[in-house]
Amino acid sequence: MANLSKITCIEDLRRIARIKVPKMFYDYCDSGSWTESTYRSNESDFQKIKFRQRVAVNMEGRSLKTKMIGLDTAMPVAIAPTGLTGMQRADGEILAAKAAERFGVPFTLSTMSICSIEDIAAHTSAPFWFQLYVMRDKDFIERLIDRAKAANCSALMLTLDLQVLGQRHKDIKNGLSTPPKPTLMNLLNLATKPEWCWHMMQTKRRTFGNIVGHAKGVGDLSSLASWTAEQFDPALSWDDVEWIKKRWGGKLIIKGIMDKEDALRAADCGADSIVVSNHGGRQLDGAPSSISATPAIIEAIKNHGSPTEVWMDGGIRSGQDVLRAVALGAKGTLIGRSFLYGLGAYGQEGVTRALQIIANELDISMAFCGHTNINTVNKDILIMDK
Ligand SMILES: Cc1cc2nc3c(=O)[nH]c(=O)nc-3n(C[C@H](O)[C@H](O)[C@H](O)COP(=O)(O)O)c2cc1C
């Protein structure tokens, strides 16, 4: 067990992950598309939202417990779906899912994960969420949905903002692949990451577990890259969303909404929740930050009279950011890089540490703002620009 008492903020975890994780996978995590302006503003726009400090309020008996789409969670935070998580650390999705289960927050498994749906089901007992990308091969989507059902997933998260891929310069320059190709540059870099290599040698999970061996024509890695480029469906439409909702039949979360009209369309499709998200600044560079887009979408859904919950993700690096999002009306949030840094730094313990840091910051900041229950927090705790 590592002594993590001196790890006091997410930035500490990021710095250690940068040392421990091979460059191509660290860069894959810590980057956005093109100029990275949206990636940066996702974080920096949170800082513009100021709190009202209150005093002499009884701060005893505080609670962060809430519900997201009717499911109990220890705080309004879930683990976001992230591809290649098992390359930040061997068996990364299993480790993160275990940490989430013990902490009492939902875990979402990406279609593009290294560990498979069945791997997560075998190593956890709490139901997890499965994130689906829409692909041209509808038979494959049906099989993925059936596998998620068989694994007892309690919600399907449908990501709509990746019909085509936003260009991330670093991934191209690094020649991102899984497992890494044995080039001189990669071998030199891996030689500086002994802990990562050691863990990776203990596992067999080094490729896309939900895909290889399950999708037509993908038996090995060499065909996978072309399969991915060919398979993400650029013709995706709301009809597909409705078809998927029907086929799944359970709770549906629609992720990647940045526009009021799309939010209303998603609500009309019967989404239980929408996630205001620009994919962590990895898709449309130049889009506004997620937190700045959130209030208008909440307002639109409210005026529409729809029961759809509005969540947000992008740029959350502290419990204070979660508090800001909740104060603006988000019923929940997702964290991506904050948990990935913890995973890359210290595996399961690092994810737990990331969750502890966020919960602690959320709890104390909520108290400073004069609240003892996260469910009573609202805009009144913020100083709004007139
Ligand atoms: C390395 C990485 C991989 C990602 N892969 C996926 C994915 O497979 N599916 C998906 O819906 N979103 C994916 N995302 C987006 C996240 O779900 C989430 O929207 C984003 O990370 C939130 O921003 P944050 O990292 O600043 O918290 C990925 C994000 C990162 C950082």
The ligand as a Tripos MOL2 file, in Angstrom:
@<TRIPOS>MOLECULE
LIG
   31    33     1     0     0
SMALL
NO_CHARGES

@<TRIPOS>ATOM
      1 C1         -8.4230    9.5660  -22.4010 C.3       1 LIG1
      2 C2         -9.8830    9.8100  -22.6280 C.ar      1 LIG1
      3 C3        -10.6270    8.8710  -23.3280 C.ar      1 LIG1
      4 C4        -11.9980    9.0870  -23.5390 C.ar      1 LIG1
      5 N1        -12.7370    8.1060  -24.1540 N.ar      1 LIG1
      6 C5        -14.0830    8.2320  -24.2130 C.ar      1 LIG1
      7 C6        -14.8860    7.1650  -24.6900 C.ar      1 LIG1
      8 O1        -14.3920    6.0990  -25.0480 O.2       1 LIG1
      9 N2        -16.2230    7.3560  -24.7330 N.ar      1 LIG1
     10 C7        -16.8240    8.5330  -24.3460 C.ar      1 LIG1
     11 O2        -18.0440    8.6720  -24.4010 O.2       1 LIG1
     12 N3        -16.0760    9.5540  -23.8600 N.ar      1 LIG1
     13 C8        -14.7370    9.4250  -23.7830 C.ar      1 LIG1
     14 N4        -13.9860   10.4400  -23.2530 N.ar      1 LIG1
     15 C9        -14.6620   11.6390  -22.7390 C.3       1 LIG1
     16 C10       -15.0440   11.4550  -21.2680 C.3       1 LIG1
     17 O3        -16.0910   10.5320  -21.1210 O.3       1 LIG1
     18 C11       -15.4960   12.7860  -20.6270 C.3       1 LIG1
     19 O4        -16.4910   13.3620  -21.4210 O.3       1 LIG1
     20 C12       -14.3350   13.7440  -20.4390 C.3       1 LIG1
     21 O5        -13.1830   13.0820  -20.0380 O.3       1 LIG1
     22 C13       -14.6980   14.7840  -19.3910 C.3       1 LIG1
     23 O6        -13.6730   15.7150  -19.2670 O.3       1 LIG1
     24 P1        -12.5310   15.6520  -18.1280 P.3       1 LIG1
     25 O7        -11.5680   14.6050  -18.5800 O.co2     1 LIG1
     26 O8        -11.9540   17.0120  -18.1840 O.co2     1 LIG1
     27 O9        -13.1960   15.2900  -16.8310 O.co2     1 LIG1
     28 C14       -12.6160   10.2710  -23.0600 C.ar      1 LIG1
     29 C15       -11.8510   11.2010  -22.3730 C.ar      1 LIG1
     30 C16       -10.5030   10.9840  -22.1350 C.ar      1 LIG1
     31 C17        -9.7240   11.9990  -21.3540 C.3       1 LIG1
@<TRIPOS>BOND
     1     1     2 1
     2     2     3 ar
     3     2    30 ar
     4     3     4 ar
     5     4     5 ar
     6     4    28 ar
     7     5     6 ar
     8     6     7 ar
     9     6    13 1
    10     7     8 2
    11     7     9 ar
    12     9    10 ar
    13    10    11 2
    14    10    12 ar
    15    12    13 ar
    16    13    14 ar
    17    14    15 1
    18    14    28 ar
    19    15    16 1
    20    16    17 1
    21    16    18 1
    22    18    19 1
    23    18    20 1
    24    20    21 1
    25    20    22 1
    26    22    23 1
    27    23    24 1
    28    24    25 2
    29    24    26 1
    30    24    27 1
    31    28    29 ar
    32    29    30 ar
    33    30    31 1
@<TRIPOS>SUBSTRUCTURE
     1 LIG1         1 GROUP 0 **** ****
